[in-house]
Amino acid sequence: MPSNAVDFNKTLRSAVDETLAEALGCNVLDILYTNLETKYAITRDELPRRTDVLYQTLEIALGVQGAKTIGTHIAEKLYRKLEIPFNKHEGYALLDYIEVAKTKLNQGTAP
């Protein structure tokens, strides 16, 4: 389980990479990251601090429902890696799940 923000960001980046590669394939993942870097000047390492832009990019590419579905899968993988129980919430997007995970870690409510 991550002990600081750097570890949390690495864990989040790993969850994003793995989920997108599984769902969309490595070629599409590479295109997505190239687009983020070219259009928004966001590198892979900066992505955990700019998940809002990632989510917007997914909405443009996959539509609102597609982005929500992928976002939920990213969140599920993140929670598994953090060893936090995952509870799906209607109306939550990826950014909501990330904030809840940070809060749980900061409060020490994660196992």
N, C-alpha and C positions, 0 to 999 in steps of 0.2 A: 504494500500500500504506500503511496507517495507520502513523503514526509514534509514536502515543501512545494512552493509554486512551480519550481522548475520541474520537479518530478511529475506534478499534476499535468503540466503542459506536455511533457513527453508522453505521458499515458494517454492524454486526449488526442495528441497527434497520431499515436499508434492506433487508437480506436478508429479515428477518421480514415487513416490509410487502409487499414484492414477491411473495414466495412465497405468503403468505396471500391476497393479492388475486388472484393467478393461480389458486390452487387453490379458493378459496371464494367469490371475488367481493368487490367493494368494499363492498356492503351488509353482508355477514356480517362483514367485517373491521371495519367501523364498530361493529357490534353487539358484537363481541368486545372492542374497546377500551373501549366504554362500560361493559361488564360488568366489565372489569378495574379501571376507575377507580371505579365505583360500589361494587363488592363488596370490592376490595382496596386502594383508594386508590393505584393505580399508573397514572401517566400514560404516554403514549407515550415520552416522553424518559427515564423511569425504567426502562422495560422491559428494556433490556440488562443492568441490574443485578438484575433479578427474573425472569430467564428460567425459573426453577423454577416460579413461579406461572403463567406463560404455559403451560408444558408441562402442568401439572396441569389448567389450564382446557381445554386441547386434549384431554386424556385424558377429561375429563368430557363434553365435547361430542362427541367423535369416537370414543371408545373407545381402548383401549391401542394397538391396531394402527394406527388412524387417526392418532393423535398421533405414533407412531413414524415413520410414512410421511411425514407433513408435516414432522416434525423433521429427517428425513434430507434432504428437499428444501431446507429452510432452510439446513442445514449445507453442502450442495453449492453453493448460491448464495453463501453467506458465503465459502467457500474460493475460489471463482472470483474474487470481488471482492478478496480478500486475495492472490490469485495464489499460492495454496498448493495443491499437488496433493491431491486428495480421494481417500481410500481408505475404502470402506465397510467397517465392522466389525460382525460379528454381535454383537448384545447392546448395541451403543452406542445411546444416546439423544442428543437434541440437546445436553444439558448436557455430555456426554462430548466430543462434537465441538468444542464451544466451548472447553473446557479444553485440548484438544490444539492447537487453533489458537493460543490464547494462549501456550502453551508453545513452539510452533514460532517464533512471532514474537519472543518473549523470548530464545530461544536463537539467533536469527538464522539458523535453518535454512530459512526461507522464501526463495524466490528474490528 
